[in-house]
Amino acid sequence: MNAIEQRASAWMRLPSGQRIDLANPDPHAWTDYDLSLRLARVYRWGGESTHPVPLSVAQHSLAVLELRRQWSATPLTVDQQLRELLHDAEEALLGFDCISKLKPLLGDALREVSERLSDAVADRYRLPAWTDEDYAEHKRADVTCAASEALYCAGWSQYEIVNVLGIHEPVLKHDPLVEIYRCAPWQPWPSAVAVERFHLELLRLLAAREPQRAAKLA
């Protein structure tokens, strides 16, 4: 019996009023808005920010998606875009984005919970499994975003990004979200803005997959 199975349940109330058992997550326990709102309230870099507000995982996820769109040699499918947008979605349900150096100290219990939540997200949104090629391109975009966030949002120097964080992807000169949202480059959005933009993109992609839903949103 593993560390998670020894616990009967770990219930959490969601903004919609629904509940999810984090130890045994039901893929239909949350609404799309629950997920969007909680991602907009989960912060990158342990909440550290050189700005008045921290950077949300919702904003990070939109940036990674946009980089993948820009860098892909061929247009991404709707399923590929959803997988990029939701690549950190389990953090919405877990309630925090664990900094990388802390994860090994928290051990198997955190990993098992995270994996179960990731599986529930993949089930709920019918996300395809990563191919080796897609995952490599995803990690390139994800780590490049991390390097850029570290410099512009979290206050790390270029030297520290390489020599302390161990990130070797180049820092971006341009914020990929500026042209879409006309926002200030590399400035974290307030949670109300982040949730609206993430939620709309999630609904748009789900509607693109389901023509009947698209007609209702038109």
C-alpha positions in Angstrom: 0.0 0.0 0.0 1.5 3.4 -1.0 1.4 6.6 0.9 -1.7 7.9 -0.8 -3.7 4.7 -0.4 -3.1 4.8 3.3 -5.3 8.0 3.4 -9.0 7.5 3.0 -9.7 10.9 1.5 -8.5 14.4 1.2 -11.5 16.5 0.3 -11.3 20.1 -0.9 -14.1 22.6 -1.6 -13.9 24.3 -5.0 -15.2 27.8 -6.0 -18.3 26.3 -7.6 -19.2 24.6 -4.3 -18.3 21.2 -5.7 -15.8 19.1 -3.9 -12.8 17.0 -5.0 -11.0 14.2 -3.2 -7.4 15.0 -4.0 -6.3 11.4 -3.1 -8.8 9.8 -5.5 -9.8 12.6 -7.9 -13.0 12.3 -10.0 -12.3 13.8 -13.5 -15.7 15.5 -13.4 -15.5 17.0 -9.9 -14.6 20.5 -11.1 -16.0 23.0 -13.6 -13.9 24.6 -16.3 -14.2 27.9 -14.3 -13.0 26.2 -11.1 -9.9 25.1 -12.9 -9.3 28.5 -14.5 -9.9 30.5 -11.3 -7.6 28.3 -9.2 -4.8 28.4 -11.8 -5.1 32.2 -11.8 -4.6 32.1 -8.0 -1.6 29.7 -8.0 1.7 31.5 -8.4 4.9 30.7 -10.0 8.3 31.1 -8.3 6.9 30.5 -4.8 5.0 33.8 -5.2 8.2 35.8 -5.5 7.8 38.8 -7.8 9.4 42.1 -8.6 6.0 43.4 -9.5 3.0 44.3 -7.3 1.5 40.9 -7.9 3.0 37.4 -8.5 2.9 35.6 -11.9 0.1 33.1 -12.1 0.3 29.6 -13.5 -2.6 30.6 -15.8 -0.6 33.4 -17.4 2.4 31.1 -17.7 0.3 28.4 -19.4 -1.0 30.9 -22.0 2.6 32.0 -22.7 3.8 28.4 -23.2 0.9 27.7 -25.5 1.6 30.8 -27.6 5.3 30.0 -27.9 4.4 26.5 -29.2 2.1 28.0 -31.7 4.8 30.4 -32.9 7.6 27.9 -33.0 5.7 24.9 -34.5 6.6 24.2 -38.2 3.0 23.1 -38.7 -0.2 24.4 -37.0 -0.9 22.7 -33.8 -4.1 20.5 -33.6 -6.8 21.5 -31.1 -5.7 18.5 -28.9 -2.1 19.7 -28.9 -3.2 23.2 -28.0 -5.3 21.9 -25.1 -2.5 19.8 -23.9 -0.2 22.8 -23.8 -2.7 25.0 -22.1 -3.4 22.4 -19.5 0.2 21.2 -18.9 0.2 22.5 -15.3 -3.5 22.1 -14.7 -3.0 19.7 -11.8 -1.5 22.6 -9.8 -4.9 24.2 -9.8 -6.3 21.2 -7.9 -3.3 20.7 -5.8 -3.4 24.4 -4.8 0.2 25.4 -5.3 3.2 25.2 -7.8 5.9 23.5 -5.8 9.4 25.0 -6.5 11.6 22.4 -8.2 14.2 22.2 -5.4 11.6 21.3 -2.8 9.9 18.5 -4.7 12.6 15.8 -3.9 12.3 16.7 -0.2 8.5 16.2 -0.2 9.0 12.8 -1.7 6.7 10.2 -3.1 3.4 11.4 -1.6 3.5 14.7 -3.5 4.5 12.9 -6.7 1.7 10.4 -6.4 -1.0 13.1 -5.7 0.3 15.2 -8.6 0.3 12.2 -11.0 -3.3 11.3 -10.0 -4.5 14.8 -10.5 -2.7 15.0 -13.9 -4.3 11.8 -14.9 -7.7 13.1 -13.9 -7.1 16.3 -16.0 -6.0 14.2 -19.0 -9.1 12.0 -18.6 -11.5 14.9 -18.2 -10.2 16.8 -21.3 -9.3 13.7 -23.4 -5.7 14.9 -23.7 -3.5 12.7 -25.9 -0.4 11.2 -24.5 2.8 13.1 -25.3 4.9 11.9 -28.2 8.7 12.2 -27.7 8.8 15.0 -30.3 5.9 17.0 -28.9 7.2 16.7 -25.3 10.7 17.9 -26.4 9.1 20.9 -28.1 6.9 21.5 -25.1 9.8 21.5 -22.7 11.7 23.9 -24.9 8.9 26.4 -24.7 8.2 25.7 -21.0 11.9 26.2 -19.9 12.3 29.2 -22.2 9.3 30.8 -20.5 10.8 29.9 -17.1 14.1 31.6 -18.0 12.3 34.7 -19.1 10.0 34.8 -16.0 13.0 34.3 -13.8 14.7 37.4 -15.2 11.7 39.7 -15.8 9.3 38.6 -13.0 11.1 36.9 -10.2 14.3 39.0 -10.0 17.0 36.4 -10.9 20.0 37.7 -12.8 21.1 36.1 -16.1 24.1 34.6 -14.3 21.9 33.0 -11.6 19.5 31.7 -14.2 22.3 29.6 -15.7 24.5 28.9 -12.7 22.0 28.6 -9.9 18.8 27.5 -11.6 20.6 25.5 -14.2 18.5 26.9 -17.1 20.3 27.1 -20.4 17.5 28.1 -22.7 17.8 31.7 -23.8 15.8 34.5 -22.2 13.2 35.9 -24.6 13.5 39.5 -25.7 9.7 39.7 -26.4 6.8 38.6 -24.4 4.7 36.3 -26.6 1.5 37.5 -25.0 1.8 41.2 -25.9 0.5 41.0 -29.4 -2.5 39.0 -28.3 -3.6 40.9 -25.2 -1.9 44.3 -25.7 -0.5 43.9 -22.2 2.7 45.3 -20.7 5.5 42.9 -21.4 6.4 40.4 -18.7 4.1 42.1 -16.2 2.0 39.6 -14.1 -1.7 40.0 -14.5 -4.1 40.5 -11.6 -5.9 37.2 -10.9 -9.2 38.6 -12.3 -7.5 39.2 -15.6 -5.7 35.9 -15.7 -8.8 33.9 -15.0 -10.8 35.6 -17.7 -8.2 35.1 -20.3 -7.4 31.6 -19.4 -11.0 30.6 -19.2 -11.9 32.1 -22.5 -9.0 30.3 -24.2 -10.0 27.0 -22.6 -13.6 27.5 -23.7 -12.5 28.5 -27.2 -10.4 25.3 -27.6 -13.1 23.1 -26.2 -15.6 24.7 -28.6 -13.2 24.2 -31.6 -13.3 20.5 -30.7 -17.1 20.4 -30.4 -18.9 22.2 -33.2 -22.2 22.3 -31.3 -20.6 24.1 -28.4 -18.9 26.5 -30.8 -22.3 27.4 -32.3 -23.6 28.3 -28.8 -20.5 30.5 -28.1 -20.7 32.4 -31.5 
